[in-house]
Amino acid sequence: MGNGEAGPDIEDRSVLTREAPAPDSSLAYGPLPDQVADCYLSADRGLAATRPLLLLLHGGYWRPPYDRAHLRTFASALAGAGWQVASIEYRRIPGDPDTMVADVAAALVTIPEQIAGHSGQVIIIGHSAGGHLALWAAAQAELCDQVAGVIALGAISDLELAQQLDLNAGGVRDFLGCSAQERADLDPAHLPPLVPVIALHGKLDSLVPISLSRNYQVAHAGGNVKLIEIGDIAHFELIDPESSTWPTILTAVHDIPSLDRPVDR
């Protein structure tokens, strides 16, 4: 998952292949093989019942080889910290972004009501391309009634800039099947969020440069968007419970429900 910028690859990918507990169960939100979500149950059911459900969206530059399996360590650790967790899969068809966002929308609508033991609210957490999908969802009024907020981790939050930088060797154009300028309706930089957003980004990220998150924050300066820049980490530490940034991730998850929604614009 390299990018189009020159420079050394300093990414630690160990979390992607680390052995992790299997999910407690899986749920379908549609009839197709990729329309599923893996569920991780908190051992402290009483605590989890007072908290929002965490819905995870994996990254991989929207490409077919990358799926929810690489979030197992992350999902299991969140459940261990007292949350009910569902890690969502979605169809990844190059050049057909509408199918992708339709799957995400369907999952956000149907999965929470299938999982008991949470407060009824939802926090969407997306990493990389999953962060893009989470930020897209944050701007869809029909999806946001029960959403307390979004946490975007190293998110591809500005499609036009990502295309200009040729990230992942044409990743944006392969995803969209056209230029980013033609699909502003899918570009978070053009979509004001309707719920609070906390964006976390490593300053050493070589796969999704931090400039994308900075642009997103500037574009939505009038809304409730908080950017946390983290030094000395790159892309995958944001989903690694063994990294030094794990306490910062947990703090963001705790903070989201207390934040005010943006003023309607």
N, C-alpha and C positions, 0 to 999 in steps of 0.2 A: 504493500500500500504506500508506495513512494509518492513524492510530489514533483512538481515541475521546477522547483527552485534548486539552484546549485547549493552544495554544502554537504557536510558529513551526515550520515544517518546515525543519530545518537539514540535512537529509540530502543527502549527495553520492552520487548514483546513477550516476556516470560509469562505474564498473566494470561495470555491468549491460549497457552497450552498447559497451564498448571492444572493438576488434578483437583477437581472440585466436586462437592456433593451433587448427586442427581436431584432434579426437582422433586417435590413431594407429589405433584400431579401435573397433568396438562389439560387444558381446556380448549375447545374449538370455538371460534367465533364465526366460522363459515365452513363450507363443505370441502375446501381445497386443502392439500397437504400443508401449505405454508400459512394457512389461516388458523394458527394455534398460538397459545401462550403457555409458558412453563410457570408453575406456581410454586412459591417457596413460603412455607408457613412459619410464622414466628413461634418460638418455644414459649414465649410469654404471651399467651392469647389475651390476657386481661389488658396488658399494656397496648398491644396491637389494636385492640378494639377501640381505643381512644384516639387512634392516629389514622391519617389518610392511608389509603392503599397506594403503593408505589408501582407505577407502570413504567417499565424500562423499554427503551428503543435502542437497539444495537446499531453500530456503525458498519463501516466497510465500503465507503464511497458508493453505496447503493448497488454494489455489484453482487451477482449471484453466488460466488464462492463463500461469502462471509455471512454467517448467520448468528442466531442468538446464543449458540453454544459458548462463544468466547466471553459472554457476560455471566457465566455460571458462578465464578468465584465472587464477582461483585454482588450478584443477586443473593447468594447464600450468606454473604457477610451482612448485607442489609437486613435479611430475615433474622440473623443472629443478634442484630442490634435492636430488635423489637418491632419490626414492620412486617406486614403482609406484602408480598412482592409478586408481581406477574411480569415475566419477560416475554415481550410480544415478538412473534415472527410476522413477516409480511412478504408478499411476493416482490421479487427484485428482478424486474424485466427491463433491460436496457432500452431506452427510448420510449418507455411507457410509464411516465411518472404518475399519471392519473390513477393507474391501478394501485401503485404504491400508497398514495395518500388516501385512496378509498379504503384500502385495507386498514391503515392506521385509524381512520375515522371509525370504521366498523368495530375495531377492537376496543377503542376508547368508549364506545357506546355500550357494548355488550358484555365485556369482560368484568367490569366492576360489580354488576348485579349477579354474576355467577360466583363471586367470592364473598364469603361471610367473614365476620370478625374484623371489621375496620369501621372507621367513623362515618363512612358514606362519602367523604371527600377523596379526591385523587390528586397525587403529585406525579407529573410526568417527568421522567429523567431520561435524557437522550445523550448519547455520546457520538461525536463526530458526525457522520451522516444521520445518525439517529437524533442528534441534537438539532439538525436541520428540520427533521420531521416533527420533533417536539415543538420547535418554534413556529412552524407552520400551524400546528394544531392550536397553539396559544392564541392565534389570530382568527380562529373560526368560532363564531358566536354559538353555533349549534352544538359545539363540543365542550363549551367552557362552563356550563352551569355548575357542575360538581368539581371542577378543577381548581384546586387551591393555588396552584402555580406550577411553573416549569423550572427545572434545573438543566441547563445546557452545559455539557462538559466537552470542551474542545470542539465546539460546534462549527459546522460549515454554515455560518449565519449570514453570509453575503455571497450569493451565487455569482453575481457579476464579477466581483473581485476574485473569487476562486477560479472563474473561467479565465480572467486576465492573467493570473499566475500559472495557469495550466496545471492545476493541482491534480495529482494522480493521473497524469498523462491523458488529459482530456476527460476527466471524471465527470465534470458538470455537463458537458455536451453529450456524453454517453448516457447519462442519467435522463436528461431532458429530451434527447433526440432533436435538439435545436439549440440556438443560442440562449443564454440566460436572459438577454434583453426581451426575448419573445415570450418569456414565462415569468413576468414580474409577479403574477398571482401565486407563484410558488417560492418566491424569494423573500426570506424573512426580513431582509433589509428594507423591503417595501411594505411589510405587513405589521402594523402596530399591534402589539400584544394586548389582549383583553384581560390577562391575568398577570400577577407578578412573575418576573423572570430573574433568576440568579444565574449568571453565566460565569463559569470558572474556566480559566485557560492557563496552561503552562507557558511561561515565557520562552522556553526552549523547544516548543512544539515545532517539529520539522515537517509534519504531515499536513497540519491545518494551522497556518501562521496566526498568531494572536491578533494580527491586524484585522482579521475578519470579525472577531468579537468586539474589538474597539470600534469598528465601523458600525456594527449593529447597535451598540450603546449610543453612539452619537446620533444615529438615525432616529432613535426613539427616546431622545433625551427628555421629552415631556411625559413619558410613561414611567412605570415602576420597573426599571431595568437596572440591576446592580451587576457590575462586572468585578470579579475578583481575579486579579492577576497574581499568579503564583510563580515565584522564582525557583530556579534549579530543578524544574520538572519539565518533561516533554509531553507526549500525547497519551500514552497508555497508563501512566501513573494515576490518572484521574479515575480509572476504573479498577485500581489495584488496592485492595485493603491492606496490603503490606507496605504501601508507600507512605512517605511522610505527610502526604496531603489528605490521608483518610480522615483525620479529625475535622478538617475543613469541610469535606464533603458531608459528614454527618451534621455539622453545625448548619450548613445550608439547608439540609432536609428538615431539620428542626425549625428553622427560621421561616420557611415559606408560609406556613399557615397563619402566621402573625402579621404578614405584610398586607397592606391595603391594595385593592385592585386599582389599576390605572383609571383615570377619569376618561369617560367615553369621549371619543373624538370623531 
